[in-house]
Amino acid sequence: RGLVMEKTDRCTLNVVLAEEKKGQLIPNGNHQGVNGTLVPPVRALPERETWTRQMDFIMSCVGFAVGLGNVWRFPYLCYKNGGGVFLIPYVLFIFLGGIPIFFLEIALGQFMKAGSINVWNIAPLFKGLGYASMVIVFFCNTYYIMVLAWGFYYLIKSFNSTLPWSSCDNEWNTESCIEIFRHEDCQNGTIGNSSFGNMTCEELAEGRSPIIEFWENKVLNISEGLDTPGVLNWELMLCLLAVWVMVYFCVWKGVKSTGKIVYFTATFPYVVLIILFVRGVTLPGAHDGILYYLKPDWSKLGEPQVWIDAGTQIFFSYAIGLGALTALGSYNRFNNDCYKDAFMLALINSGTSFFAGFVVFSILGFMASEQGVEISKVAESGPGLAFIAYPKAVSLMPVAPVWAALFFFMLLLLGLDSQFVGVEGFVTGILDLFPGKYYMRYRREIAVAICCLLCFIIDLSMVTQGGMYVFQLFDYYSASGMTLLWQAFWECVVVAWVYGADKFMDDIARMIGYRPFPWMKWCWSFITPCVCMGIFLFHLLNYKPLTYNNVYVYPWWGEVIGWCLALSSMLCIPVSLVYKLAAAKGSFRERWNSLTKPVWGAHHLEYMAPDTDIKSLASLSPGTEENKVIIFESVM
C-alpha cells in the first residue's frame, strides 16, 4: 500500500503542478513537491507539437479544405442544378452534415491529441475507422498531385509570347484542328478559315479545338485504353518530381514549418481570384455568364439528383473522412475553442465556392460570347474546366500569357496546400502508431521521405500515355463519394452510440469551457448518419460503370481494380471489428465492454479531474467572463 501511495503521490505532483497563463492551464515543468523535495524526473520524450499561434491552425484548415473542388466543381453543380435554387439544399446539408462532422473530427483530434488512427482509442474496437481514413488519404495523396503536375506544366508553358494551345501550327496538331469558327457563320453553309479554306458545316462539326489537341496529344499523349500504357512522358514526370519535392519541404519539419508556409499558399489564391474576378466582369458577355450561374430554376428542387449533388459536394469540399482534419486538430491547445473554429471555417469554405462561381462564369460567359455559342456548350467541371475551358477563354484575352500564368499559379497553390496537409495527416497517423520507445531524432523527415517516394513511384503509372485512365480509376473509386460517406456514417455512429454523444459533449465542455448547442448531439446521433446512409445507398443503386469522355468504356478487369481500391478502405472497419471481437476472451458482453473502454492519454490526467461537475458548464456561454479561466484540479 505504501508503494502504491508513493507512486500515486509522484504522479499527482507531476500532473497537478501547473501555472495559470493567459487564461489557459499550462504545465510549468516544475518537478518540486509541495514540501520542497525533488521528485525524480522520468526520462521525458519530446512533447507533441502545437501550433505556434492559433491562426496557423485556421490557415492550415483553410488551405486543406479550400481546394480545386471549390473552383472547378461547385460553380458547375450550381449552374447544372438550377442556379441559385441549388443553394437551398446546399446550405441545408451544411448544417445537417457538413458542420457537425467537420466539428466532430477537429474536436476529436484536439481531445485525444492523436492522429487519425490513435484518435479512435476513444473506442478501440473501432480503430478500423482510423486505418480506413489512412487508406483513403494515401490514395488521395497519390492521385491528387497529378492535377498539380498538369497545372505546373501549363504554368511553365504559359511563359511564351504565344500560348501553345492557341494555334494549330504545332507538331502535335492534326488536320482536324480548327482555330476559329462561329455558329452564326454556319447559317450560310460555309466558313472561311485561313488554314483550311472553305469548309462545310458537316466538316466543321468534326473539327477539334487546338486546346483539346494540346491537352490530349501533347500533355497526356493519350493512348487507346487502359490496356495500352505506352511510354513515360518525361516532361510531365519532371513536373511531378518538382511538385513532390515542394510538398516534401513543406511538410518535413512538422506543423511549425507547415503553419508558416500555409499563410502564403492559403491566402494568395484569394488575391488571384479577386484579380480574375475584376478582369472577368469587365469582359463582354460576363453579365450573361453570371446570370446563367445564378438564374433560379425552381423545378429542379423536385429532382433527387440535385439533393444528392448538394450532399456529395459538401463531403468533398469539407474534406471529411480523410483523417487530416483530425491530425490538424491534434496539434491544437487542449483549451482551444474548436466550436467557433468549425463555424468560421465552414463559412470560409462555402463562401469561397460561391465567390469562385462568379469568377468562372464571368469568363465562360465571355468565351461563349466570343465563340457565338450557348454557355451550356462551354460550361464544364473538373479537369475539363481547368485544362480546356479556362485556358481557351484566356487565349481569347489581350495579354493572354499573363492571365494564363496567374490562373495556373492559383491552381497550383490551391492544390499544393491541400496536398501537403494531406501528407501531414497521413504521416501524423503513421508516427502515432509507434510508441515513445521507438523515438529517433529524424524519424519525421524519414517518414515523410518514404511516403513521398512511395507515392511518386505509384504516380509513374499516371505519367504514361495510359496515365489518364489510371488517374480516373483512382478518382472514381478510391476517394469517391461512397467511401467518404461510409466513413462519415461510422464516425457518427461510433462517437454518438458507442462512446456516447452526451459523454463527448461533456468532453468538449471540458476543453472549451461551455457546452455546444444540442443540435450537434442530435446530428451525430440521428440526422447526419441518416443523411450519409441515404446518399450512400443512392450512389450504390445508381452506380454506372466508369467511362472516359463518355466514349471509352473501361474493361471488366479495370472495374475490378477500381472496386478493390474502394473496398480496401471500406472493409477496414468491419474486418477490424470482427477480428478484435474474435481474438478477445469472455462472453460477447465482456468482450464488447472491454474493447469499447477508452484508452486515455497522459494529458487527460492533467485536464480531466474525476470530480469535475461538467453539467455545471451547461449554463456558460461563449465569450462570458466566467468561462475565461476554468482550471480543473486533481485531488492529491
Summary of the structure (lengths in Angstrom):
residues: 636
radius of gyration: 27.1
end to end distance: 15.7
largest distance: 103.3
contacts: 2129
relative contact order: 0.17
helix: 68%
strand: 4%
